[in-house]
Amino acid sequence: MDTLFQEFLREAGITPGHDPGHTEAIQTHTALLEAVQTIRTDIANLEEQRENTRKRLDRGDGFFTKLLSSGDPADLKASLNDLELRLKHQEYKLEELGPQIDVARQKLDFFVKEHAGKLGEFLNEPENAKRLFDASSASELEAPTRARLLAQLLDRLELHEILYHILASYEIRPIAGDYCPPVHLQQLRKALVSKEELKQVEQVIKQVPAKKLSLKAIEELSKKIRRYSREEMQALVLRFANDFLRLRRDLRDAEHLTTCMERVNLVTTEKARELSRLNNRLYECVLPEEARPEQDHVVSHVIIKSDVRGSTRMTQDLLSRGLNPASHFSLNLHEPVKKLLDRYSAKKVFIEGDAIILAIFETESTVAYARPVAKACILSRQILAVCNSYNESASASNLPALELGLGVAFQGSAPTYWTDGDSRIMISKALNLSDRLSGCAKLAKRMLAGQKSHFSVFQFLNTMEGASAEELDEFLVRYNMNGIELNDEGFQKLSEEISLDSIETKLDKPWGKEKVTLYYGEVPLGESVELLVLRKGMARQLLPDGKIGAPSSHAYYEVCTSPALYDLVAALIRTQQAAAMASHRA
């Protein structure tokens, strides 16, 4: 039925949104096919001429043939060669047209499919049935056209022997409840049109005598549809067109709905439900009494990685002294760090052995005041303070000192999680990045051994020009000895969290005195504020002979911990405040 309607619309010239390119594609494809047919006709004629010429040339070898024939053998051979050349030329032209026809056919198929889609969308709108066939609702100008289209549709349905089936579909509605079951609805409809189907219905109702059914009602309706006037038929055909287009629209909507429903995964296990909830991928449709308090979703997070240097050596040293390395690390590093977490809204991700990994989350409700990067920087400084405090007491007791490297990495999105039994495993790019930021290469440690500086983080670059930003990290030689490195995204986030000012001053570096850019700002923590100082450094080139070269364009950021730098910045702030007060008084 769908094909019948589409063919009817095409033949009636109803082409919604017809593209001129479609007409051009039809013309191009038709012209190429005609050209192919012309060439094939020429080839057939040339082959026939070649065959006749060959026969004449073969007959010309005899004496009597030469005597009676008017054709010169030399002329015949020349004519044959000419025919061969013309034939090859036509065959070459035919081969050339092959790819052109393929391209034209593909283009035409595209337009045909597109046009079929447009016709389908046109048929998905029930109102178009009235616009096409309902003369009663049309203007005087459009009414004759609609009446003509309705008459043509009726004729088309009658030609395909569908008309009486449509009429029967509407007429069986009053008796369908009586006959169905045992008679199938489609079988009942066909019984009004076909005597063979009527006989089968008779056999069916004989098998259920309790219902006391007869063929009388069916026969009367069958006679009724045969007595329909043309006007009555047109009214029902108009109704059918409207109903068919509505059915088509509903089937399309049902298909869309089914597709959408297939994309919904119903969670059936508690483990899958918890994992989806952890990763903010669970849509819960529950009763009011089952609803949980609305969750505050994480929008970004900061990872702090603290890496203990030489933990294996320390463990062996402690064991040789009869001390327990596990309790030593726990009492002097892990437990003091845990006590700091609540003040900075930090969460433990992993604390074991020589690694401490912490996270600070920014949620939808705390975006305005969370300041996760600023808190992470201050917390990292406090972790180093714990380390320094231990080292002072360890020195007096002749115990091995702690050496740390800290990396602070910000990621502007929530982490994801896996579950392993009752354990949650965090998946985050910031985890991997913080691990690299906290690292210290043996080469860099050897190069800077014994060098004194106010800074503890340096980078060296051993690469060729033109490397991408992602490739560049693979060539970096990092030095992080009791220092804190912050990633670039973290610095940008920090500049949004607090107001940062900058100064430039000359300070000592391992390779000499040079100009240094310092950024500083104050971080609100409860009722107090903490001064935070950072340095923007440029990775130095690492020369083939192991010497330190000129600075590159690759920047990195260090959270400064030297008290001298904080005294310098604090003095600068006091000077600026005094100057501002003097200016205000003047």
C-alpha positions in Angstrom: 0.0 0.0 0.0 2.9 2.3 0.8 4.4 1.7 -2.6 1.1 2.4 -4.3 0.7 5.8 -2.6 4.3 6.8 -3.4 3.9 5.8 -7.1 0.6 7.6 -7.3 2.2 10.8 -5.9 5.1 10.6 -8.3 2.9 10.0 -11.3 0.6 12.8 -10.2 3.5 15.1 -10.2 3.5 15.7 -6.5 7.1 16.1 -5.5 7.6 17.8 -2.1 10.8 19.8 -2.0 12.0 18.6 -5.4 15.7 19.3 -6.0 16.7 20.6 -9.4 19.8 18.4 -9.1 17.5 15.4 -9.2 16.2 16.4 -12.6 19.8 17.1 -13.8 20.9 13.6 -12.5 18.0 12.0 -14.4 18.9 13.8 -17.6 22.6 13.0 -17.3 22.0 9.3 -16.6 19.5 9.1 -19.5 21.8 10.9 -21.9 24.7 8.5 -21.1 22.5 5.5 -21.5 21.4 6.8 -24.9 25.0 7.4 -25.9 25.9 3.8 -24.9 23.0 2.5 -27.0 24.1 4.6 -30.0 27.7 3.3 -29.7 26.5 -0.3 -29.4 24.4 0.2 -32.5 27.4 1.6 -34.4 29.5 -1.3 -33.2 26.9 -3.9 -34.4 26.8 -2.1 -37.8 30.6 -2.0 -38.0 30.9 -5.7 -37.1 28.4 -6.6 -39.8 30.3 -4.5 -42.4 33.6 -6.1 -41.3 32.2 -9.6 -41.7 30.8 -8.8 -45.2 34.1 -7.3 -46.2 36.0 -10.3 -45.0 33.7 -12.6 -47.0 34.2 -10.6 -50.1 38.0 -10.6 -49.6 37.9 -14.4 -49.1 35.9 -14.9 -52.3 38.2 -12.7 -54.3 41.1 -15.1 -54.2 39.7 -17.3 -57.0 40.3 -16.6 -60.8 36.6 -16.4 -61.8 35.8 -14.3 -58.7 38.5 -11.8 -59.7 37.2 -11.8 -63.2 33.6 -11.2 -62.3 34.1 -9.0 -59.2 34.3 -5.3 -59.5 36.1 -4.8 -56.1 39.9 -4.5 -56.0 41.4 -6.7 -53.3 43.7 -3.9 -52.2 40.7 -1.6 -51.8 38.9 -4.3 -49.8 41.9 -4.7 -47.4 42.1 -1.0 -46.9 38.4 -0.9 -46.2 38.7 -3.7 -43.7 41.6 -1.9 -41.9 39.4 1.2 -41.7 36.5 -0.8 -40.3 38.9 -2.3 -37.7 40.1 1.1 -36.6 36.6 2.6 -36.4 35.5 -0.5 -34.4 38.3 -0.1 -31.9 37.5 3.6 -31.5 33.9 2.9 -30.7 34.8 0.2 -28.3 37.2 2.6 -26.6 34.5 5.2 -26.3 32.2 2.5 -24.8 34.8 1.7 -22.2 35.2 5.4 -21.3 31.5 5.7 -20.7 31.4 2.9 -18.2 32.8 4.8 -15.2 30.8 7.9 -16.1 27.6 5.8 -16.1 28.5 4.3 -12.6 29.0 7.8 -11.2 25.8 9.1 -12.8 23.9 6.0 -11.4 25.2 6.5 -7.9 24.2 10.2 -8.0 20.8 9.3 -9.3 20.4 6.6 -6.6 21.2 9.2 -4.0 18.5 11.5 -5.3 16.0 8.7 -5.6 16.6 7.7 -2.0 16.4 11.3 -0.8 13.2 11.8 -2.8 11.7 8.6 -1.4 12.5 9.9 2.1 10.8 13.2 1.4 7.8 11.4 0.0 7.8 9.3 3.1 7.8 12.3 5.4 5.0 13.8 3.3 3.0 10.7 3.8 3.6 10.8 7.5 1.5 13.9 7.9 -2.3 13.0 8.0 -3.3 16.5 7.1 -1.7 16.0 3.7 -4.6 13.6 2.9 -7.0 16.5 3.1 -4.7 18.8 1.2 -4.5 16.3 -1.6 -8.0 14.8 -1.9 -10.6 16.8 0.2 -12.4 19.1 -2.3 -14.9 20.2 0.3 -12.3 22.0 2.4 -10.5 23.5 -0.6 -10.8 26.9 -2.3 -12.6 27.2 -5.6 -9.3 27.2 -7.4 -8.0 24.0 -5.7 -11.2 22.0 -5.5 -11.2 20.6 -9.0 -7.6 19.4 -8.6 -8.4 17.6 -5.4 -11.5 16.0 -6.8 -9.5 14.8 -9.8 -6.8 13.3 -7.6 -9.4 11.6 -5.4 -11.0 10.1 -8.5 -7.6 8.9 -9.8 -6.8 7.3 -6.5 -10.1 5.5 -6.5 -9.4 4.2 -10.0 -5.9 3.1 -9.0 -7.2 1.2 -6.0 -9.8 -0.5 -8.2 -7.2 -1.4 -10.8 -5.1 -3.1 -8.1 -8.2 -4.9 -6.8 -7.8 -3.2 -3.4 -10.9 -1.0 -3.4 -13.5 -3.5 -2.2 -11.1 -4.7 0.5 -10.9 -1.1 1.8 -14.7 -0.8 1.7 -15.0 -4.1 3.5 -12.6 -3.0 6.3 -15.0 -0.3 7.3 -18.2 -2.3 6.9 -17.1 -5.3 9.1 -16.7 -3.1 12.2 -20.3 -3.7 13.5 -20.1 -7.5 13.2 -16.4 -8.0 14.1 -17.3 -8.5 17.8 -19.7 -11.4 17.0 -17.5 -13.3 14.5 -14.0 -12.7 15.9 -13.2 -15.1 17.3 -13.4 -17.8 16.0 -13.0 -16.1 12.6 -9.8 -14.1 12.1 -10.4 -10.4 11.4 -8.6 -10.5 8.1 -10.5 -13.6 7.1 -13.8 -11.9 7.9 -12.8 -8.9 5.7 -11.8 -11.1 2.8 -15.1 -13.0 3.1 -17.0 -9.9 2.1 -15.0 -9.8 -1.2 -14.2 -13.4 -2.1 -16.7 -16.3 -2.3 -13.8 -18.8 -1.6 -13.0 -17.0 1.7 -16.7 -17.0 2.5 -16.8 -20.8 2.2 -13.8 -21.1 4.5 -15.6 -18.8 7.1 -18.6 -21.0 6.8 -16.5 -24.1 7.7 -15.1 -22.2 10.7 -18.4 -21.1 12.2 -19.8 -24.7 11.8 -17.1 -25.8 14.3 -18.6 -23.6 17.0 -22.4 -24.2 16.9 -22.8 -22.8 20.4 -22.3 -19.3 19.1 -25.2 -19.8 16.6 -23.5 -17.8 13.9 -24.7 -17.6 10.3 -23.5 -16.1 7.0 -26.5 -13.8 6.6 -24.8 -10.7 8.1 -21.7 -11.2 6.0 -23.6 -11.8 2.8 -25.7 -8.6 3.3 -22.6 -6.5 3.8 -21.0 -8.1 0.8 -24.0 -7.0 -1.3 -23.9 -3.6 0.3 -20.3 -2.8 -0.8 -21.2 -3.9 -4.3 -24.1 -1.4 -4.4 -21.9 1.6 -3.3 -22.3 4.7 -5.6 -19.1 6.4 -6.8 -19.7 9.3 -4.4 -19.9 6.9 -1.4 -16.8 5.1 -2.6 -14.9 8.4 -2.9 -16.0 9.4 0.7 -14.6 6.2 2.1 -11.4 6.4 0.0 -10.8 9.9 1.4 -11.4 8.5 4.9 -9.0 5.7 4.1 -6.3 8.0 2.8 -6.5 10.0 6.0 -6.4 6.9 8.2 -3.5 5.3 6.3 -1.4 8.4 6.6 -2.2 8.5 10.3 -1.2 4.9 10.7 2.0 5.6 8.8 2.9 8.5 11.2 2.1 6.3 14.2 4.3 3.5 13.0 7.2 6.0 12.4 6.7 7.4 15.9 6.6 3.9 17.4 9.8 3.0 15.6 11.5 6.1 17.0 10.2 5.3 20.5 11.5 1.7 20.2 14.9 3.0 19.1 15.0 5.3 22.1 13.9 2.6 24.5 16.6 0.3 23.2 19.2 2.9 24.2 17.9 2.7 27.8 19.8 0.1 29.8 17.7 -1.1 32.8 20.1 -1.9 35.7 19.2 -5.2 37.3 22.1 -5.8 39.7 23.2 -3.8 42.8 26.8 -3.8 41.6 26.0 -2.2 38.2 23.6 0.3 40.0 26.3 1.4 42.4 28.9 1.7 39.6 26.6 3.8 37.5 25.7 6.0 40.4 29.4 6.5 41.2 30.1 7.7 37.7 27.0 10.0 37.5 25.4 7.8 34.8 22.4 6.5 36.7 18.9 7.9 36.2 16.7 6.9 39.1 12.9 6.9 38.7 11.6 6.0 42.1 8.6 6.6 44.3 8.8 9.7 46.6 9.3 7.5 49.7 12.2 5.6 47.9 14.0 8.8 46.8 17.4 9.6 48.2 18.6 13.1 49.0 19.7 14.8 45.8 23.3 14.1 45.1 25.9 16.9 44.7 27.7 15.9 41.5 31.5 16.4 41.2 32.4 18.8 38.4 36.3 18.8 38.8 39.0 17.4 41.0 42.6 17.8 42.1 45.0 14.9 42.8 47.9 15.3 45.2 50.6 12.6 44.8 53.4 12.4 47.4 56.2 10.1 46.4 58.8 9.0 49.0 62.3 8.8 47.6 64.5 5.9 48.4 61.9 4.0 50.3 63.6 0.6 49.7 66.9 1.9 51.1 65.1 3.4 54.1 63.2 0.1 54.7 66.5 -1.9 54.8 68.1 0.7 57.1 65.2 0.5 59.5 65.2 -3.3 59.5 68.9 -3.4 60.2 68.2 -1.2 63.3 65.5 -3.6 64.5 62.7 -1.1 63.7 59.4 -1.8 62.0 59.3 0.2 58.7 55.5 0.0 58.4 54.9 1.5 61.8 57.7 4.0 61.3 56.1 5.3 58.0 52.6 5.3 59.6 53.5 7.2 62.8 55.8 9.7 61.2 54.1 10.4 57.8 50.8 8.7 57.2 49.0 9.5 60.4 50.1 13.2 60.6 49.0 13.6 57.0 45.6 12.1 57.7 45.0 14.6 60.4 45.4 17.4 57.9 42.7 16.2 55.5 39.5 17.6 57.0 40.9 21.1 57.2 41.4 21.1 53.4 38.3 19.0 52.4 40.7 16.3 51.1 39.8 12.6 50.6 42.2 9.7 50.8 42.5 7.8 47.5 45.5 5.7 48.4 47.9 5.7 51.4 50.3 2.8 51.5 54.1 2.3 51.7 55.9 5.0 49.8 52.9 6.7 48.1 50.2 9.0 49.4 47.5 10.0 46.9 44.8 12.5 48.0 41.9 14.1 46.1 40.0 17.4 46.6 36.7 17.5 44.8 34.7 20.5 43.5 31.0 19.9 43.3 28.1 21.7 41.7 27.1 23.4 45.0 30.7 24.4 46.0 32.0 25.9 42.7 31.8 29.4 44.1 34.0 28.8 47.1 35.7 25.3 47.0 39.1 26.6 45.7 40.3 23.0 45.3 43.7 23.9 43.6 44.5 26.6 46.2 43.7 24.1 49.0 45.8 21.4 47.3 48.8 23.7 47.1 48.5 24.7 50.8 48.0 21.0 51.9 51.1 20.0 49.8 53.1 22.6 51.7 51.8 21.1 55.0 52.8 17.6 54.0 56.3 18.9 53.3 56.2 20.6 56.7 55.4 17.2 58.3 58.4 15.7 56.4 60.7 18.5 57.5 59.6 18.1 61.2 60.3 14.4 61.0 63.7 15.0 59.5 64.7 17.4 62.3 64.0 14.7 64.9 65.4 11.9 62.8 68.7 13.8 62.5 69.0 13.9 66.3 68.3 10.2 66.5 70.5 9.3 63.6 67.6 7.9 61.6 67.3 8.0 57.8 65.7 11.2 56.5 62.6 11.4 54.4 62.8 12.8 50.9 59.5 13.6 49.1 58.4 14.8 45.7 54.8 16.1 45.3 52.7 16.6 42.2 49.5 18.5 42.1 47.3 17.9 39.0 43.9 19.5 38.2 41.3 17.9 35.9 38.2 19.9 34.9 35.9 17.0 35.1 34.8 14.3 37.5 36.8 11.1 37.8 35.3 7.7 36.9 35.3 4.6 39.1 35.6 0.9 38.8 34.7 -1.5 41.6 36.7 -4.5 42.9 34.5 -6.1 45.5 33.9 -3.5 48.1 36.8 -1.3 46.9 36.4 1.6 44.6 39.2 2.2 42.0 39.5 5.8 40.7 40.2 6.3 37.0 41.5 9.8 36.2 44.1 11.4 33.9 45.1 13.6 36.9 46.3 10.4 38.7 48.8 9.6 35.9 49.8 13.3 35.6 50.4 13.8 39.3 52.7 10.7 39.3 54.8 12.3 36.6 54.9 15.7 38.3 56.1 14.1 41.6 58.9 12.2 39.9 62.6 12.9 40.0 65.0 11.5 37.3 68.3 10.1 38.5 70.1 12.1 35.9 68.7 15.4 37.2 69.4 14.4 40.8 73.0 13.7 39.9 73.3 17.0 37.9 72.0 19.2 40.7 73.6 17.3 43.6 75.1 19.8 46.1 73.6 22.8 44.4 71.8 25.3 46.7 68.7 27.2 45.6 65.5 28.5 47.0 63.7 26.2 44.5 63.2 22.5 44.5 61.6 21.8 41.1 63.4 22.1 37.7 62.9 20.7 34.3 65.3 19.9 31.5 64.4 19.3 27.9 66.2 16.8 25.6 64.3 17.0 22.3 64.2 18.2 18.7 62.3 21.2 17.6 58.8 20.7 16.3 57.7 18.1 18.9 54.0 18.4 20.0 52.9 19.3 23.5 52.0 15.6 24.2 55.3 14.3 22.8 57.3 17.0 24.8 56.4 15.4 28.1 58.2 12.2 27.1 61.5 14.1 26.6 61.3 16.0 30.0 63.9 15.3 32.6 62.3 16.3 35.9 63.9 17.3 39.2 61.6 17.3 42.2 63.4 17.0 45.5 61.2 18.1 48.4 59.3 20.2 46.0 55.7 20.7 44.6 54.9 20.9 40.9 51.5 22.1 39.7 50.2 21.4 36.2 49.4 24.1 33.7 45.6 23.6 33.9 45.9 23.7 37.7 47.7 27.1 37.5 44.9 28.5 35.2 42.3 27.2 37.7 44.2 28.8 40.6 44.2 32.2 38.9 40.4 31.9 38.8 40.1 30.9 42.5 42.3 33.6 44.0 43.7 37.0 42.9 47.3 36.5 41.8 49.9 39.3 41.5 53.4 38.8 40.1 56.9 40.2 40.6 60.2 39.7 38.8 63.4 39.5 40.7 66.9 38.0 40.3 67.5 34.9 42.4 70.0 32.1 42.6 69.6 29.0 40.4 71.9 26.0 40.3 73.4 27.4 37.1 73.7 31.0 38.3 71.6 34.1 39.1 68.8 34.9 36.8 65.4 36.7 36.6 62.6 34.8 38.2 58.8 35.4 37.9 56.9 34.8 41.1 53.1 34.8 41.5 51.5 35.3 44.9 48.1 35.5 46.4 46.2 34.9 49.6 44.0 31.8 50.2 41.0 32.1 52.6 40.9 29.1 55.0 38.2 29.5 57.6 38.8 32.7 59.5 42.4 33.0 58.4 44.3 33.5 55.1 47.4 31.7 53.9 50.0 33.3 51.6 50.7 31.2 48.5 53.8 31.8 46.3 54.4 30.1 43.0 57.3 30.3 40.5 56.9 30.1 36.7 59.9 28.4 35.3 61.1 27.5 31.8 62.6 24.1 31.1 66.3 24.4 30.2 67.8 22.7 27.3 69.9 19.6 28.1 73.0 19.6 25.9 74.6 16.4 24.5 77.6 16.8 26.8 75.3 16.8 29.9 75.6 20.5 30.5 72.6 22.8 31.0 71.7 25.0 28.0 69.5 28.0 27.4 65.8 28.1 28.5 63.2 26.7 26.2 59.6 27.9 25.6 58.1 25.1 27.8 56.8 26.5 31.1 56.2 24.7 34.4 54.9 25.9 37.8 56.4 25.3 41.2 54.6 25.9 44.5 57.3 27.6 46.5 58.2 26.4 50.1 61.3 28.4 50.9 60.6 30.7 54.0 63.0 33.3 52.5 60.7 33.6 49.4 57.6 34.0 51.6 59.5 36.7 53.7 60.4 38.5 50.5 56.8 38.5 49.2 55.4 39.4 52.6 57.8 42.4 52.8 56.7 43.4 49.3 53.0 43.3 50.3 53.7 45.4 53.4 55.6 47.9 51.3 52.7 48.1 48.8 50.2 48.5 51.6 52.3 51.3 53.3 52.6 53.1 50.0 48.9 52.8 49.4 48.1 54.2 52.9 50.6 57.1 52.4 49.0 57.9 49.0 45.6 57.8 50.6 46.6 60.2 53.4 48.2 62.6 50.9 
